[in-house]
Amino acid sequence: MLPKEAIKEFKEIYRKKYGVELSEAEASLHANNLIQLYKPAYQKFMEKQQEHHEPDTNKNQ
């Protein structure tokens, strides 16, 4: 669940982009769905970033 400030920000972005004023419930639903959509891709990206920045401990052996 996103914090109220994030929902408020999402509502404002949505209004500016689409010209539609969402209710709190609609904004919460859409924002949380968007987060759930991108969450797996973001997690995979972060795993790859971590692998890239971890020192290779086998090189010195």
C-alpha positions as a LaTeX table, in Angstrom:
\begin{tabular}{lrrr}
\hline
Residue & $x$ (\AA) & $y$ (\AA) & $z$ (\AA) \\
\hline
Met1 & 0.00 & 0.00 & 0.00 \\
Leu2 & 1.38 & 3.35 & $-1.03$ \\
Pro3 & 1.48 & 6.31 & 1.37 \\
Lys4 & $-1.13$ & 9.06 & 1.00 \\
Glu5 & 1.46 & 11.50 & $-0.34$ \\
Ala6 & 2.31 & 9.10 & $-3.19$ \\
Ile7 & $-1.39$ & 8.70 & $-4.03$ \\
Lys8 & $-1.79$ & 12.48 & $-4.04$ \\
Glu9 & 1.20 & 12.84 & $-6.38$ \\
Phe10 & $-0.18$ & 10.10 & $-8.65$ \\
Lys11 & $-3.55$ & 11.89 & $-8.81$ \\
Glu12 & $-1.86$ & 15.12 & $-9.85$ \\
Ile13 & 0.26 & 13.45 & $-12.54$ \\
Tyr14 & $-2.78$ & 11.58 & $-13.87$ \\
Arg15 & $-4.87$ & 14.78 & $-13.95$ \\
Lys16 & $-2.17$ & 16.68 & $-15.82$ \\
Lys17 & $-1.59$ & 13.85 & $-18.31$ \\
Tyr18 & $-5.18$ & 12.74 & $-18.99$ \\
Gly19 & $-7.34$ & 15.64 & $-17.77$ \\
Val20 & $-9.26$ & 13.32 & $-15.45$ \\
Glu21 & $-9.67$ & 13.82 & $-11.72$ \\
Leu22 & $-9.51$ & 10.46 & $-9.94$ \\
Ser23 & $-11.10$ & 9.76 & $-6.57$ \\
Glu24 & $-8.80$ & 8.66 & $-3.75$ \\
Ala25 & $-9.96$ & 5.06 & $-4.20$ \\
Glu26 & $-9.41$ & 5.11 & $-7.97$ \\
Ala27 & $-6.01$ & 6.73 & $-7.63$ \\
Ser28 & $-4.97$ & 4.25 & $-4.97$ \\
Leu29 & $-6.08$ & 1.31 & $-7.11$ \\
His30 & $-4.35$ & 2.56 & $-10.27$ \\
Ala31 & $-1.14$ & 3.59 & $-8.50$ \\
Asn32 & $-0.84$ & 0.30 & $-6.62$ \\
Asn33 & $-1.54$ & $-1.66$ & $-9.81$ \\
Leu34 & 1.19 & 0.28 & $-11.56$ \\
Ile35 & 3.64 & $-0.50$ & $-8.77$ \\
Gln36 & 2.75 & $-4.20$ & $-8.89$ \\
Leu37 & 3.25 & $-4.21$ & $-12.66$ \\
Tyr38 & 6.77 & $-2.79$ & $-12.48$ \\
Lys39 & 7.90 & $-4.37$ & $-9.20$ \\
Pro40 & 9.26 & $-7.65$ & $-10.69$ \\
Ala41 & 11.20 & $-5.82$ & $-13.41$ \\
Tyr42 & 12.62 & $-3.37$ & $-10.88$ \\
Gln43 & 13.67 & $-6.19$ & $-8.54$ \\
Lys44 & 15.41 & $-7.99$ & $-11.41$ \\
Phe45 & 17.16 & $-4.76$ & $-12.39$ \\
Met46 & 18.37 & $-4.23$ & $-8.82$ \\
Glu47 & 19.67 & $-7.82$ & $-8.64$ \\
Lys48 & 21.65 & $-7.25$ & $-11.85$ \\
Gln49 & 23.02 & $-3.96$ & $-10.50$ \\
Gln50 & 24.09 & $-5.67$ & $-7.29$ \\
Glu51 & 25.79 & $-8.50$ & $-9.22$ \\
His52 & 27.60 & $-5.93$ & $-11.34$ \\
His53 & 28.93 & $-4.03$ & $-8.30$ \\
Glu54 & 29.87 & $-7.00$ & $-6.12$ \\
Pro55 & 33.59 & $-7.78$ & $-6.08$ \\
Asp56 & 34.53 & $-11.12$ & $-7.61$ \\
Thr57 & 36.10 & $-13.03$ & $-4.71$ \\
Asn58 & 37.34 & $-15.82$ & $-7.00$ \\
Lys59 & 39.78 & $-13.57$ & $-8.92$ \\
Asn60 & 42.34 & $-13.44$ & $-6.11$ \\
Gln61 & 42.53 & $-17.18$ & $-5.56$ \\
\hline
\end{tabular}
